[in-house]
């Protein structure tokens, strides 16, 4: 089986609708796909409908933006209750913060480039979690850069004068809220140094002690030597190990199924979720 547990739709920073993503996953021979949009579950219902049509397994999830000691951390929450008030309120606050940050970045960019909020909204999907990728897409549409990746490497660099830090919660709080909502927490691309600073070993130990359920080990942004370290760490602490594409449609070069999660680890994830009341079920397809 090909099991890809990390993919984004136009409800966050992907470029396809949930049904288009599921359709492509089917054509690419994916057996199980995870919908994990940033800070939203808005794509769950159309993804479920499409998964039943195409006969794909669907793991409903969400990627939660966190920050620990100034370092960006992304947690994947799988099969949680989307209506749980604790987690939902935090995610909604993050969505508001993303929008506020977008306005601030645009104000800074407008001093040097012909870009405004209308240009960003024009390239974002309806009800999307607005963020920097949409600013990047607006820069592409304006002919200022050729690709989203080029925008992040230049104009939107986190080291540049237009950058604004996103205020978010600490991962330890998020891990607790995910569990209370009946979900399973997985640390996304934990050693992606190419994206910026990564958390220390002691911070990782703190996350595990707080109840972190798994590590996304097989991801293109984790260096091969770090993947083996993470795999040993997961074994030592009985953590779930996932492999995923982090697919964004045409927004990134990542391809569906380029990394996969084993059937054993999917079963472990589902068992972990089944032991927590309040979550949603795996869609068999």
N, C-alpha and C positions, 0 to 999 in steps of 0.2 A: 504493500500500500504506500501511496505517496501522501503524506500528511503535512500540510503547510499551515502553521498556526499563527501566522502574523501577516496580515494583509490589510490595506487601507482602501476605502472608497471615497467618493466625492463628498461624503458627509464629514470628512476631515481633509486630508491633503492628498488623497488619491485622485485619479482622473476619470474613474469609471463609476457608474451607479452600482449598487450592490448586485443587481441582477446581471449587469454586464460582467462584473468580476466573477460571479459564480459561473456564468456561461463560459468565460474564458478558461476558468479552472477546469471545467468539464472537458473542454476541447484539448487542454494540455495534459490530460490524464491524471489530474489531481483527484484523490479519493475523499479527502477530508480537508476543508479549508477553515481557517479562523478569521473572522471579521473583527478587527481590532482598531477601530478608528480612535483618534485622539480625543479623549475627554467627552465622548458621546456614545450613546447606544442607538441613535436615530436610525442607523442602517440595519438594525437587527431584523425588523419585520419584513422588509423587502428581500433581505438575504435569505430568510427562512423560507419565504414563498418560492424563491428561485431554487433553493437547494432541494426542495421537495419535487419541483418540476424536473430538474436535471439529475436527481438521484444521488446527490453528493451529501456526505456527512458535513455538518456545520457545527463548529464550536463558536458560540457567541462570546465576544470579549470586548475589551476596551484598553487602550493604552493611556495610562495616567501619568501626567507630568508631575515630577517631584524634584526637590532640590535638597541636597545634604551637604552641609558645610560649604556652600557655594558651588557645588558640582551638580550638574544636571543628571537626574536619574529617571529612567522611564520604567514603569512597572506595567506589566500586562496582567489584567484582571480577567479571569475566565469564568463564565457561567455564574456570575453574581446576580443578585436580584437588582434589576435596574431601578426599582422604586424604593430601595432601601434609603431612608432619609439621611443617614449619616454620610454614606458615600456619595449619594446624589447631590447633596448640598455642597460638598467640597468640590465636586466636578463642575457644578454650575458656577461656583465662584471662580474656578480656574478659567472657564470659558469667558466670563466677564473680563478677567484679567488679560486674557489673550487679546480680546477686542480693544481694551484700553491700550495695551502695548502696541497693537497695530497702528492705532491713531498716532501714538508718540513717534513711532518709527517713520511713518509717512510724513509727519510734520518735519522731521529732520531731513528726510530724503528730498522733500519738496524745495528745500533751499538750493539744491543742486541739480535735481532731475525733474522732468515733467511727469509727475505721478501724483495721484490723489486717491482718496478712499473710493470714489466711484470706479476708478480703474481696477482696484483690488476686488471690489464686490462683483465686477463684471466677469472676472475669471474664476470666482469661487462658486462652488455648488450651492444650491438653495439649502439653507439651514446648516451649512457647513460650519465646522469649528474653525473660525478664521484665525490664521496665523502667518508666520513668516513665509511658508511655501507659497501662499497666495500673493504675497508681495513680490516674491521672486517671479511668479507667473506673470504678474502685471509688468514687471521689468522686461520680461521676454516679449510680451505683447507690444510693448512700446519700442522694441528694437534696440534696447540698451544692452542686453546680453543675449546670447543664443540659447542657453538652457538654464533650467532651475539650478543645476549643480554649479554652473559658472557664476550665477548670482550669489550663491552662498560662499563661493570661494573668493569673491571680490567685494561687491557692493555691500552684501549682507553678512559679511564676515563677523563673527562674534568678537573679533578684536578691532573692528572698525568703529568709526565715529557715529554710525547710525544705529548701533546695537543698543537694545534695551532689554534688561534681564526680566524674565517672567517670574513674578512672585508665585510660589507654589508651596505645597505642604511637604513635610519631611517623609521620606519613604517608610520609616517605622510606623508613623501614624497611618499611612496609606495601607500598609500590610495588615494592620489591625482592622481597619475599616473594610477591607476586601473580605477578610475572614468573617467579620460580623454580618456581611451581606451575603454570605454563603458562597463566596467565590474563592478561586485559587490564584495566588500571586506568583508571577514569574518575572524575574529581573531581565529586562530586554537588553540585548547586546551589551553585557556588563563590562567588556574590555575594549570597547570601541574608542581607542585613544585618538583615532583620526578625527573624531567628532569634538574632542576636547579632553579635559582632565577626567580621569576615572577615579572611582572611590578607592580608598585604601583597603588593605586586607582586614584591618580592625573594624572598619565600617561594614564591610561585607559580613564579618562575624556578628556584628550587632544586628544586621538585617536577618540573618539566619536565626539568631536567638529570639528575635521578635516574631518569628513564625513564617518567614519567607518559604514558599513552597517549591520554587524551582528556578533554574537558570536557563536562559536562552543561549546555549553553548555554540551551536552550529549556525553562525550568522556571518555574512561576508565581512562585517566590520570587526569581528574578533580575530586577531592574529592567530595562526595555527598553534603556536606554542602556548598561547593563553587558553585556547580551547581545551587543551589537554589538562592544564592546571584546573580549569573550571570543572572539567569532567571528574577529576579526582576529588575535588571539593564536594561536588554533588554526591558522589558515591559515599564519602565519609559522613555526610549528614543526611543521607536518605532523601535527597532532593530530586525533583523531576528534572529531566534534561530534555530540552526541546531544540529543534532545528527548524528554521523558518527563512522565508525569503525577505520579509519586510517589504512586500510588494506595494508599489504606488502607481501602477499603470505606467503612463509615459512620464510621470513625474520624477522617476529615478531609473537607473539602469537595471535594478534588481528584477529578476525574472521569477515568476511563479514556480515553486517546486525546486529552486536551485539548492535549497537545503530542506531536509525533511526530519520529522519527528518519528521515532519508532512506534510500532503498534503497542509495544509493552509500555512505553512512556505515556502514550495517549490513554491507555487503560488505567495507568496509575493516576493520571490527572483526573479522569472521570471518577475513579474510586474516591479520591480525596474530596472532590466536589460533592459526591453522594453522601459523604459523612458530615456535611455541614447543612443545616436546615436553611431554607429560604432561597436557594439558588435556582437557576433554570436548568433544563435538561439539554443533553446533547441531541441534536437533530440527526436522525439516522439517514435521512435522505430517501 
